[in-house]
Amino acid sequence: MSPFSHRQHSSKPFLSILLILVLRGIRVSGTTFTFVNKCEHAVWPGILGKPDLGTTGFELKKGTTRTFQAPPAWSGRFWGRTGCKFDDSGHGTCASGDCGSGEINCNGNGAATPVTLAEFTLGSGSPDYYDVSLVDGYNIPMMVETSGGSGSCATTGCGVDLNRRCPSELRIEGGDACQSACRAFGKPEFCCSGAFDSPSTCTASMYSQIFKSACPKAYSYAFDDATSTFTCTAADYTITFCPSSSPSLKSLMESGPGSSVEQAAVATTSWIANLATGASTRSQPFAASKSAFFVAVTFIISYLVS
């Protein structure tokens, strides 16, 4: 065997191992969550999930972003806290979304007040499940967008400022949040509990319809799954607070069964028909690096089969 053929034969196993390691690295690198603050004020995102992402709360100043890596099969939720006042040691409270820890970090606590909630269950070789929930209420506009995934991968969220239009019986003192009917009244028919603990017995109330008409892809009550849960495989996610140019109400409703702007207006009270939508633009922050990766993989495969 010539020296050249020997080198060629020995390099192929090496490249095969390299290819496996590269592909395995992509799989275990997990999902990227990017937080973007387009509000005119600081937001303090809260995080509740397992395993820990390195922090359970942080400050996100106006116009800034922050990124986290989550491992496969991570499950948890994010929300925005507003009107927070923390001292130099990180102790304090927030006007909305406060988690009751008395610190910037929520330390395993969920939101103690009504919040716009982004929920994720990441797959491990299977699709991710995600949604934006108003089941407990609302405090700040939020949109969730996907990048680089496969499947339906829809944008979801609530770009509307519901605090300005919140019915008086649901309004939190100070106007920083709008609670759900379940949270406000605690009745089983609003909470989908007791005798109402099934999709057939618990249906949309006039209060949940207010939320749904304004934000048609967000959860409005416990069994609002059909138009509110989304899937995407191997995606990264951007969570934007106070999005500035989100899809129109009509575009957000297009995937919903039998939905249109006219139908929404008929189903709502007079004030909800005047709600405006917020904003969000799809971004592809990792497109270049992923393209380079696939070029490299293609080269290695073509060499191995030659």
N, C-alpha and C positions, 0 to 999 in steps of 0.2 A: 504494500500500500504506500502510495507516495506521501511525502510530508504534507502536501496540500490537502489530500483527501482525508488524512488523519485529523488535521485541524478542523476541517469542515465537519467531520463526523462528531467530534467532541464538543463543538460549539452549539450544536442543535439541542442537546439536553440542557445546556446552560440557558439557552434562550427560552426553552420550554419552561424551565423553572422560573425564569425572570417573568415570563408572561403570566404564569399562575400567581406569582407574588403580586404583580401589578394589579391583576384583576381582583385578587383577594383584598388588596389594599383599598380598592375602590368600594368594595362591598362593606368593609368594616369601618370605613371612614365616617359612616353615619350620615345624618341629615344636618344641613346648615339652616339655622334660623337667623334671619337678619331683621332687626328691629329698626324702624325708621320713624323719626318724630317730625311731622310736618305741622304740628300745633304751634300756636303763637306763645307757647309757654312750655316749661319743662314737664316731662312725664316720668313717673317712677314705675316701670314695669314690675309686676309681681310674677313669680314663677312658683308653681307647685307641680312636682312630678318626680318620677324615679326612673333611673338613678339621677343623682344631683348633677346639674350642669355647671357647677362651680360657683354659682350664686343663686340666691332665691329672691333677689331684689336689687335694683340699681337705679341710678339717675340717668335719664336720657334727655340731654339738653335740647332745646329748640334747634332744629336743622341738623341733628347728628344721627348717626347710626351705630349699632353695635351688633356683633355676630357671635353666635354660639354654635358649637357642634354637639349634636345629640346622637347617641349610639343607636343601632338598630333595636327595635322593639321598645323604644322609649315611649312613655305615656305621661301626659301632663297637660297643664293649662297655663295660659298667659293672660294677663289683664293689665290695664294702665291705671296707675294711681295719680291723682291730681291734687293740687293745693297742698303739697307736702311741706312740712317744716321740720328739718332735722338739724340737730346741733353738730358741733365738730366731732363728737364721739359717735355720730350716726344714730342718735336716739331722737324720736319724734313721732308725729302722726300725720295722716293725710285726710283732706276734706272728703275725697271719694276714693273708693277702692282700698281703704285701709285694711290691713290684714291682722291688726290687733297685736302685733309682736312688739310694738314700741320701737322698732328699728327699721333701717333701710331694708335689711334682709327680712323676709317673711318667716324664715325658719320653720317651714312645714305647715304654716297656716294658710288657709284660703282667704278670699276676700270676705270681710265682715259686713260690707255694705254692697248694694247693688252695683254690678259692673258689666260691661261688655266683655264677654269671655271667649277666648280662642282655645279650642280643645283639640288635642292631637293624640292619636294612637298610631305609632309608626310600625310598619311591617318589617319583617326580617325575611326577605325573599317573597314578600306578599305586599299587597297594596297598603298604603297609609290611609287612615280614616281621619277626617278633620271637619270641624264645623265652627261657626261663630254663634254663640248662644246669648239670647236675651231672656232666658227662662226665669232668671232671678231679677232681671232688670237691666238697666243701661246707665253708663256714665260718660262715655267718650266715643267718638267715631273711630271705627277700626275696620281695616280691610286685610284679608289674607290672600296672597297671590302665590302661585307656584312657579318654579323655574326648573327646566331640564327634566321633568318627569314624563311618564307615559300614562295614558288613560284619559279619563274625562278632565281631571285637573282644573276644575273650575275656580274662578275667583269668587270669594264669598265675603260676607261681612255686613257692616252697617255704616254707611258714609253720611247718614243723616244726623243732625243735632236734635235728638229727641228731647233733650232737657228743655228746650224752648217751647215745646208743644206738649209737654207732659200734663195729663189731666191732674187737677189739683189733688184728688184723692190718692194719687200714686206718687206725687212729688215729695222728694226728701227735703227736709228743712234746709234752706240755703240754696236750693236749686241745683246742687252739684250732681244729682243722680235722679233717675226715674225708676221706681221699683215696679216689679210685676204684680199682678193681682194676687198671685199666690202669696208673695211676700207681704203684701199690704193687708190682706184679709184672712189668710190662712185657711180658707175654706177648701174642702176636698175637691169640689168641682173645678176650682182654679188650680189646685196643686196636683191633680191627677192621682189622688191617694184614696185609700179606703175603698168605697164602692165604685169609685171612678178610676181605679188603677188598671185601665186597659184602653187600647185605642178605640174600642167600640163605645165605651162609656164616657171617655174624656175627650171632648172635642174643643175646637177653638172657641174662646169666649170673645165678647166684644172688645175686651182689653187686649187679648193676644192678637186680635185682628188689627188693632191699631199698630202694634209693633210689626206685624207681618206685612201690612200694606206699605209701610215705610221702608222696610228692609226685608224683601221677599225671599232672600236666601239664608236668612238667619233664623235660628230656632226661636219660636215665639211661645211655645208651651211644650210640655214633656214629650208628647207623642207626635211632634211635628217633624218626623224623620224624613218623609218622602221628598221634601223639597229643601232639606237643610243639612243632610249629611253627604259628604263628598269623598271621593277616593282618588288617589294618585299613586303611582309606583315610582320609587327611587327619585323623588323630587326634593328640591330645596324650597324653603318657604320665606316669604317676606311679610312681616306683620307691620302695617303702617298705621300710625295713630294720626287722626285728623287728615286723611288723604285729601289732596287738593283737586284732583280731577278724576274721580272715580267714574266707572261706567254709569250711564244714565239709568234711571229707574226702569225704563222699558227694556234695556239690554239685560239688566239683572233678572228680569221676570221672564225672559224668553224661554228658558229651560223649564219653567214651572208649568204644570198641567193647566191648560185653559186660562192662562193669565194674560192680562193686558192692562195698560194704564187706565183705560176706561172702566174695566171691571173693578180695579182697585179703588177708583174714586167712588164708585157706587157703594162699595162695601164698607167705606170708612165714614167717620164723622166729618163734619165740615172742615175742621182744622187740619185733619190729616191729608186732605186732598191738596192742601197748599204746601206740603213739605217739599223741600228741594233735596237733591242728592249731593253727595260729596265726591271724593275722587280717589283715583289710583291708576297707575300705569304699570304695565307688565315690564319687568326687567329681566335680563339674562346675564347676570354678573359673571357666570363661570363658563360662558359659551366658548371663549377663546381657548381656555385651558383644556376643556373637554374635547374640543376639536383636535388639539395637538395630541392628546392622549390616544384618540382613535386612529390618527395617522400613524402613531408609533406602533399600536397594536396590529394594524394592518400590515405594516412593514415586517414585523416579527413573524406573523402568521405566514406571509408569502415566502419568507426565507425558509421557514420550517418545512413547508411542503415542496420546496424546490429540489 
